[in-house]
Amino acid sequence: MAKELAFLGIQAAPPEAVLVSRNYLTAVEILADAGLKAERARPDALGWG
């Protein structure tokens, strides 16, 4: 059935999946990259414990 749906250009997702737009996902990736870059630039680690 997955092949038939793909042929029709339909994407199936499980009921528990959270679907977001491509623009939202790109924005989250940009923010994550900026946060990681800032953390690498810190002189000391955050010290999570």
Buried (B, 14 or more C-beta within 10 A) or exposed (E): EEEEEEEEEEEEEEEEEEEEEEEEEEEEEEEEEEEEEEEEEEEEEEEEE
